Amino acid sequence: MPRIPTSYQRPEDYEPVERFVERYVCPRGDEFAVVFAVDSVAPELWDCRRHGVVAVRADLSAGVMAVYGTCSGVERAQLGSPSRTHLEYVLERRSPGELQTLLDERLSELVAARERS
């Protein structure tokens, strides 16, 4: 049976932070919302998870289109470093051989645990 994490924090012990929603427009036409705490400042740029390019805050997107000509021409390379995947971060720290060894060890642990139950 899977373990379900339990929170021991009671709702009456805290008050949720007030939030606001900021809309972003991706150069490839995707529009999405990001939630921020009221006391924070929404950044002008945000990575589009769907396309891996920089999205611009909706209230600023017209200015970006004026600078670059068309919004579809604004790629991550023009505005900063490219989005990286989790795998790319992992491969910076471990070689493929090390990852294979870890995977084999974990799979054997899971098989052994299944056989015991």
CNS distance restraints for C-alpha pairs under 8 A (distance, minus, plus):
assign (resid   9 and name CA) (resid  13 and name CA) 6.92 0.50 0.50
assign (resid  10 and name CA) (resid  14 and name CA) 7.49 0.50 0.50
assign (resid  11 and name CA) (resid  15 and name CA) 7.51 0.50 0.50
assign (resid  17 and name CA) (resid  37 and name CA) 6.43 0.50 0.50
assign (resid  17 and name CA) (resid  38 and name CA) 7.58 0.50 0.50
assign (resid  18 and name CA) (resid  37 and name CA) 5.94 0.50 0.50
assign (resid  18 and name CA) (resid  38 and name CA) 5.58 0.50 0.50
assign (resid  19 and name CA) (resid  35 and name CA) 6.57 0.50 0.50
assign (resid  19 and name CA) (resid  36 and name CA) 5.50 0.50 0.50
assign (resid  19 and name CA) (resid  37 and name CA) 4.38 0.50 0.50
assign (resid  19 and name CA) (resid  38 and name CA) 4.90 0.50 0.50
assign (resid  20 and name CA) (resid  35 and name CA) 5.76 0.50 0.50
assign (resid  20 and name CA) (resid  36 and name CA) 5.51 0.50 0.50
assign (resid  20 and name CA) (resid  37 and name CA) 6.33 0.50 0.50
assign (resid  20 and name CA) (resid  38 and name CA) 5.94 0.50 0.50
assign (resid  21 and name CA) (resid  33 and name CA) 6.25 0.50 0.50
assign (resid  21 and name CA) (resid  34 and name CA) 5.68 0.50 0.50
assign (resid  21 and name CA) (resid  35 and name CA) 4.54 0.50 0.50
assign (resid  21 and name CA) (resid  36 and name CA) 6.30 0.50 0.50
assign (resid  22 and name CA) (resid  33 and name CA) 5.61 0.50 0.50
assign (resid  22 and name CA) (resid  34 and name CA) 5.45 0.50 0.50
assign (resid  22 and name CA) (resid  35 and name CA) 6.40 0.50 0.50
assign (resid  22 and name CA) (resid  36 and name CA) 7.52 0.50 0.50
assign (resid  22 and name CA) (resid  42 and name CA) 7.08 0.50 0.50
assign (resid  22 and name CA) (resid  57 and name CA) 7.23 0.50 0.50
assign (resid  22 and name CA) (resid  58 and name CA) 7.88 0.50 0.50
assign (resid  23 and name CA) (resid  31 and name CA) 7.05 0.50 0.50
assign (resid  23 and name CA) (resid  32 and name CA) 5.75 0.50 0.50
assign (resid  23 and name CA) (resid  33 and name CA) 4.41 0.50 0.50
assign (resid  23 and name CA) (resid  34 and name CA) 6.43 0.50 0.50
assign (resid  23 and name CA) (resid  57 and name CA) 5.97 0.50 0.50
assign (resid  23 and name CA) (resid  58 and name CA) 5.48 0.50 0.50
assign (resid  24 and name CA) (resid  31 and name CA) 5.70 0.50 0.50
assign (resid  24 and name CA) (resid  32 and name CA) 5.50 0.50 0.50
assign (resid  24 and name CA) (resid  33 and name CA) 6.14 0.50 0.50
assign (resid  24 and name CA) (resid  34 and name CA) 7.69 0.50 0.50
assign (resid  24 and name CA) (resid  45 and name CA) 7.97 0.50 0.50
assign (resid  24 and name CA) (resid  46 and name CA) 7.29 0.50 0.50
assign (resid  24 and name CA) (resid  55 and name CA) 5.80 0.50 0.50
assign (resid  24 and name CA) (resid  56 and name CA) 5.32 0.50 0.50
assign (resid  24 and name CA) (resid  57 and name CA) 4.26 0.50 0.50
assign (resid  24 and name CA) (resid  58 and name CA) 4.83 0.50 0.50
assign (resid  25 and name CA) (resid  29 and name CA) 6.70 0.50 0.50
assign (resid  25 and name CA) (resid  30 and name CA) 5.97 0.50 0.50
assign (resid  25 and name CA) (resid  31 and name CA) 4.52 0.50 0.50
assign (resid  25 and name CA) (resid  32 and name CA) 6.71 0.50 0.50
assign (resid  25 and name CA) (resid  55 and name CA) 5.16 0.50 0.50
assign (resid  25 and name CA) (resid  56 and name CA) 5.36 0.50 0.50
assign (resid  25 and name CA) (resid  57 and name CA) 6.22 0.50 0.50
assign (resid  25 and name CA) (resid  58 and name CA) 5.50 0.50 0.50
assign (resid  25 and name CA) (resid  61 and name CA) 6.87 0.50 0.50
assign (resid  26 and name CA) (resid  30 and name CA) 4.88 0.50 0.50
assign (resid  26 and name CA) (resid  31 and name CA) 5.97 0.50 0.50
assign (resid  26 and name CA) (resid  48 and name CA) 6.26 0.50 0.50
assign (resid  26 and name CA) (resid  53 and name CA) 7.17 0.50 0.50
assign (resid  26 and name CA) (resid  54 and name CA) 6.52 0.50 0.50
assign (resid  26 and name CA) (resid  55 and name CA) 4.10 0.50 0.50
assign (resid  26 and name CA) (resid  56 and name CA) 6.49 0.50 0.50
assign (resid  27 and name CA) (resid  53 and name CA) 7.37 0.50 0.50
assign (resid  27 and name CA) (resid  54 and name CA) 7.31 0.50 0.50
assign (resid  27 and name CA) (resid  55 and name CA) 6.31 0.50 0.50
assign (resid  27 and name CA) (resid  71 and name CA) 4.99 0.50 0.50
assign (resid  27 and name CA) (resid  72 and name CA) 4.49 0.50 0.50
assign (resid  27 and name CA) (resid  73 and name CA) 7.04 0.50 0.50
assign (resid  27 and name CA) (resid  74 and name CA) 6.03 0.50 0.50
assign (resid  27 and name CA) (resid  75 and name CA) 7.31 0.50 0.50
assign (resid  28 and name CA) (resid  51 and name CA) 7.64 0.50 0.50
assign (resid  28 and name CA) (resid  71 and name CA) 7.69 0.50 0.50
assign (resid  28 and name CA) (resid  72 and name CA) 5.54 0.50 0.50
assign (resid  29 and name CA) (resid  72 and name CA) 7.79 0.50 0.50
assign (resid  30 and name CA) (resid  48 and name CA) 7.92 0.50 0.50
assign (resid  36 and name CA) (resid  40 and name CA) 6.55 0.50 0.50
assign (resid  36 and name CA) (resid  41 and name CA) 7.81 0.50 0.50
assign (resid  36 and name CA) (resid  42 and name CA) 6.94 0.50 0.50
assign (resid  43 and name CA) (resid  57 and name CA) 7.64 0.50 0.50
assign (resid  44 and name CA) (resid  56 and name CA) 5.90 0.50 0.50
assign (resid  44 and name CA) (resid  57 and name CA) 5.31 0.50 0.50
assign (resid  44 and name CA) (resid  60 and name CA) 7.48 0.50 0.50
assign (resid  45 and name CA) (resid  54 and name CA) 6.26 0.50 0.50
assign (resid  45 and name CA) (resid  55 and name CA) 5.66 0.50 0.50
assign (resid  45 and name CA) (resid  56 and name CA) 4.77 0.50 0.50
assign (resid  45 and name CA) (resid  57 and name CA) 6.23 0.50 0.50
assign (resid  46 and name CA) (resid  54 and name CA) 5.74 0.50 0.50
assign (resid  46 and name CA) (resid  55 and name CA) 5.18 0.50 0.50
assign (resid  46 and name CA) (resid  56 and name CA) 6.42 0.50 0.50
assign (resid  46 and name CA) (resid  57 and name CA) 7.65 0.50 0.50
assign (resid  47 and name CA) (resid  52 and name CA) 6.28 0.50 0.50
assign (resid  47 and name CA) (resid  53 and name CA) 5.85 0.50 0.50
assign (resid  47 and name CA) (resid  54 and name CA) 4.65 0.50 0.50
assign (resid  47 and name CA) (resid  55 and name CA) 5.67 0.50 0.50
assign (resid  47 and name CA) (resid  83 and name CA) 7.21 0.50 0.50
assign (resid  48 and name CA) (resid  52 and name CA) 5.35 0.50 0.50
assign (resid  48 and name CA) (resid  53 and name CA) 5.58 0.50 0.50
assign (resid  48 and name CA) (resid  54 and name CA) 5.89 0.50 0.50
assign (resid  48 and name CA) (resid  55 and name CA) 5.66 0.50 0.50
assign (resid  49 and name CA) (resid  53 and name CA) 7.91 0.50 0.50
assign (resid  52 and name CA) (resid  76 and name CA) 7.56 0.50 0.50
assign (resid  52 and name CA) (resid  82 and name CA) 7.31 0.50 0.50
assign (resid  52 and name CA) (resid  83 and name CA) 5.61 0.50 0.50
assign (resid  53 and name CA) (resid  75 and name CA) 5.64 0.50 0.50
assign (resid  53 and name CA) (resid  76 and name CA) 4.78 0.50 0.50
assign (resid  53 and name CA) (resid  82 and name CA) 7.23 0.50 0.50
assign (resid  53 and name CA) (resid  83 and name CA) 7.12 0.50 0.50
assign (resid  54 and name CA) (resid  74 and name CA) 7.60 0.50 0.50
assign (resid  54 and name CA) (resid  75 and name CA) 6.52 0.50 0.50
assign (resid  54 and name CA) (resid  76 and name CA) 5.22 0.50 0.50
assign (resid  54 and name CA) (resid  79 and name CA) 7.23 0.50 0.50
assign (resid  56 and name CA) (resid  60 and name CA) 6.53 0.50 0.50
assign (resid  56 and name CA) (resid  61 and name CA) 5.62 0.50 0.50
assign (resid  56 and name CA) (resid  64 and name CA) 7.78 0.50 0.50
assign (resid  57 and name CA) (resid  61 and name CA) 6.13 0.50 0.50
assign (resid  58 and name CA) (resid  62 and name CA) 7.95 0.50 0.50
assign (resid  60 and name CA) (resid  64 and name CA) 6.63 0.50 0.50
assign (resid  61 and name CA) (resid  65 and name CA) 6.27 0.50 0.50
assign (resid  61 and name CA) (resid  71 and name CA) 7.73 0.50 0.50
assign (resid  62 and name CA) (resid  66 and name CA) 6.31 0.50 0.50
assign (resid  63 and name CA) (resid  67 and name CA) 6.35 0.50 0.50
assign (resid  64 and name CA) (resid  68 and name CA) 6.14 0.50 0.50
assign (resid  64 and name CA) (resid  71 and name CA) 6.87 0.50 0.50
assign (resid  65 and name CA) (resid  69 and name CA) 5.27 0.50 0.50
assign (resid  65 and name CA) (resid  70 and name CA) 4.88 0.50 0.50
assign (resid  65 and name CA) (resid  71 and name CA) 4.77 0.50 0.50
assign (resid  66 and name CA) (resid  70 and name CA) 7.15 0.50 0.50
assign (resid  68 and name CA) (resid  73 and name CA) 6.78 0.50 0.50
assign (resid  68 and name CA) (resid  74 and name CA) 6.75 0.50 0.50
assign (resid  69 and name CA) (resid  73 and name CA) 7.46 0.50 0.50
assign (resid  70 and name CA) (resid  74 and name CA) 7.48 0.50 0.50
assign (resid  74 and name CA) (resid  78 and name CA) 6.43 0.50 0.50
assign (resid  74 and name CA) (resid  79 and name CA) 7.46 0.50 0.50
assign (resid  75 and name CA) (resid  79 and name CA) 6.87 0.50 0.50
assign (resid  76 and name CA) (resid  80 and name CA) 5.64 0.50 0.50
assign (resid  76 and name CA) (resid  81 and name CA) 6.32 0.50 0.50
assign (resid  76 and name CA) (resid  82 and name CA) 5.42 0.50 0.50
assign (resid  76 and name CA) (resid  83 and name CA) 7.69 0.50 0.50
assign (resid  77 and name CA) (resid  81 and name CA) 5.94 0.50 0.50
assign (resid  77 and name CA) (resid  82 and name CA) 6.16 0.50 0.50
assign (resid  84 and name CA) (resid  88 and name CA) 6.24 0.50 0.50
assign (resid  84 and name CA) (resid  89 and name CA) 7.36 0.50 0.50
assign (resid  85 and name CA) (resid  89 and name CA) 6.75 0.50 0.50
assign (resid  86 and name CA) (resid  90 and name CA) 6.31 0.50 0.50
assign (resid  87 and name CA) (resid  91 and name CA) 6.07 0.50 0.50
assign (resid  88 and name CA) (resid  92 and name CA) 6.47 0.50 0.50
assign (resid  89 and name CA) (resid  93 and name CA) 7.06 0.50 0.50
assign (resid  90 and name CA) (resid  94 and name CA) 6.21 0.50 0.50
assign (resid  91 and name CA) (resid  95 and name CA) 6.06 0.50 0.50
assign (resid  91 and name CA) (resid  96 and name CA) 7.22 0.50 0.50
assign (resid  94 and name CA) (resid  98 and name CA) 6.03 0.50 0.50
assign (resid  94 and name CA) (resid  99 and name CA) 6.56 0.50 0.50
assign (resid  95 and name CA) (resid  99 and name CA) 6.35 0.50 0.50
assign (resid  96 and name CA) (resid 100 and name CA) 6.14 0.50 0.50
assign (resid  97 and name CA) (resid 101 and name CA) 6.28 0.50 0.50
assign (resid  98 and name CA) (resid 102 and name CA) 6.25 0.50 0.50
assign (resid  99 and name CA) (resid 103 and name CA) 6.10 0.50 0.50
assign (resid 100 and name CA) (resid 104 and name CA) 6.11 0.50 0.50
assign (resid 101 and name CA) (resid 105 and name CA) 6.19 0.50 0.50
assign (resid 102 and name CA) (resid 106 and name CA) 6.16 0.50 0.50
assign (resid 103 and name CA) (resid 107 and name CA) 6.07 0.50 0.50
assign (resid 104 and name CA) (resid 108 and name CA) 6.18 0.50 0.50
assign (resid 105 and name CA) (resid 109 and name CA) 6.29 0.50 0.50
assign (resid 106 and name CA) (resid 110 and name CA) 6.26 0.50 0.50
assign (resid 107 and name CA) (resid 111 and name CA) 6.17 0.50 0.50
assign (resid 108 and name CA) (resid 112 and name CA) 6.07 0.50 0.50
assign (resid 109 and name CA) (resid 113 and name CA) 6.13 0.50 0.50
assign (resid 110 and name CA) (resid 114 and name CA) 6.16 0.50 0.50
assign (resid 111 and name CA) (resid 115 and name CA) 6.22 0.50 0.50
assign (resid 112 and name CA) (resid 116 and name CA) 6.28 0.50 0.50
assign (resid 113 and name CA) (resid 117 and name CA) 6.47 0.50 0.50
